[in-house]
Amino acid sequence: MKDGRYKYNPDEIVNAHNYCMRRFLTELPKGHDVIFVDSTNIEKWNFMGYVQVAQALGCTVEIMDHSKIDF
């Protein structure tokens, strides 16, 4: 973000996804009631890593598809 404006940089997408996963892995074992993962999970394979880790730890997973919400 520069000057208060977000500018998408496709060269940073891998770093952004890695950051999101690291945060998820840090927070998941803390026993939160709910963890929201808000990322560019456009296709199923984009979020399956989160699902597999959460399920392996005995968590319930709910996937919300915001593309079907009419704002």
Beta strands, then each sheet from edge to edge (+ up, - down):
end
